[in-house]
Each structure stands twice: as C-alpha cells, then as structure tokens.
Amino acid sequence: MVKGKAVAVVTFPSTHYAISAERLLAAKACAYTIIPTPSELSHQCGIALQISFDDVQSIGILLKESRIRFLSHRGTIVDNRLYLEENTML
C-alpha cells in the first residue's frame, strides 16, 4: 500500500443517487469532495464522492438510511494523486 492520506471513493449507479448523496452530506455538514468517477471503478455514473476513510462508517449509515445506493472503495492520496487499492470495496 502507498503511504499517504487514506480516503474512500463512493460511487453510484446513477447521477440521481450521486446528487441525492451530495445534497444529504451537505445538509449534514459532512466533509466530502466531488470527483469524476475513476474509470477503473465504474462506467455507470461519472460523479463520485471522495471522503476521509475515517468517515466511511458514519457516511455509509447516512446513505443507507436515506436509501441511496452506493459502493465505496479504499484509496490513498499521495502528492494530490489518488491511488486505488485493488479489491477493496467497503
């Protein structure tokens, strides 16, 4: 594993779910960054959210309670570059 800041990339099956998630997290004052979905993760929706790995569990609960469909993947940020880990769906 590359040393750096641990993050999670949250992907969605459609833009509808991505926008709903972004609105929910904004309303709850959760920290996130909107990023293009890495092509190695999905071709379904071009919008993904990058969150701190420390927030994966709490944000996952919020999304599930709101019936927002998503997958989260572990990654690492090094020198402003995202490195995704293989087979790490959370």
N, C-alpha and C positions, 0 to 999 in steps of 0.2 A: 504494500500500500504506500502511496505517495504521502509524505508528511505535509500537512497544511491544515487549513480550516475544514472541519467536517461539515458537510451540508447534505440536504436531501433535495432531490428534484422530484416534484409532484407533477405527474402527467394526467391527462384527462381524455376520455373517449370522444369528447366533442367540445366545441367552443362554448356551448351553453353551460356545461359544467365548470369550465375554466373561469368564465365570467362570474358565475354564481359563487365560486370559491373565493375569487378575488374580492368581491363585494362583502362576503361574510368575514374574511380575515381583516379587511379594512375596518369594518364596523366593530370588530372585537379588538382593534388596535394590535394585531399580531404583526410581527416583522416578517416581511417576505419581499422578494424581488421577482418581477415578471421577466421571464426569459423565453427565447424561442425554444421549442421542444427539440432537444438533441435528436438528430435523425436516427441514431442507433437505438433510441428508446421507443419511438412511436412515429407513425405517419398519420395518425388519426386526427390530431388537433395540434396546431402549430404553437399553442400557448402553453407554457409550463410555469410553475412557481418554484423558486429556489428558496428554501428555508434553512434555518440553522438545524443541525442534526439534533440538538438538544430539545427542539420544539416538535419533533416528529410525532411523539405520542399525543401531546395535547392538541395539536392541529388535526391529527388523524381523527381524534374523538369528535372534534367540532364538525369536520366534514362528514363523518359517518352519521352523526345526529341530524345533520341537515340533508341527508340522503344524496350527497354529492359523490358521484362515482369517481374514483381516482386510483392511481398506483403511485407509490413513492420508491425512489431509488437512491442508494447511498452514493455520494460523490465527495470529492475533495477539491478545494480551491487552492491552487499554488500559483503565485505570481499572476493573479487575475485570470487564470485559466482553469476551467472545470475539467476534472478527470473523473470519469465514471468508473465505478467498480463493477466487474462482471458478476452477474447472477446475484445481485444484492437487493432484490425487490423487498421492501419492508412491509 
